[in-house]
């Protein structure tokens, strides 16, 4: 009898940030780890590198994800963590950048990540296309780099890379107020019915971080 593979989920993200920096922003951090929903964020410190260093996924067919540094995890899915003191309670989506979106999509699908859709419309920042993959309660958004960014960064043969996070706040206005002056004012998000704010560089994080209201179905 053939076994049915379960849907992939995120176990852990490894980020080159200092634990005390996240703690200062109102995240609960213990032993260098901050759990957002069911996802553990391991804070490895600035000396480990830059940005999101990699991640571990459950139930994947391959770790070859077009250059995204990936390991396979057999860890059980934990219970969701309590809401953090700053009002954040989960990850909405992980953002990856790709110089060749179609190549990345093919690799991710071959590894067993379920493609939700491809958006053939530019973002406000100028990214021409985006692909969305469902990973349990989180989404992986893979963004096609604009052509000028592709050229300036060394061409289309580069690997895809993990880039940023969007987190869910139960009360976005209150979270932004708590994080002042490090958070921008909330504005309408691309997704209808939602709002978004971003952390400024003054927050001192190694990874771009956005804060969002809950999806309309969960509000």
Secondary structure, DSSP 8 states (H G I E B T S, - for coil): --------EEEEEEE---HHHHHHTT---BTTEEEETTEEEEE--GGG-SSEEEEEEES-S-S-BTTB-EEEE-----------TTSEEEEEEEEEEES-HHHHHHHHHHTT-EEEEEE-S--TT----EEEEEETTEEEEEEE--HHHHHHTT-TTS--EEEEEEEEESSHHHHHHHHTTSB---EE-SSTT-EEEEB-GGG--SSEEEEE---GGG-
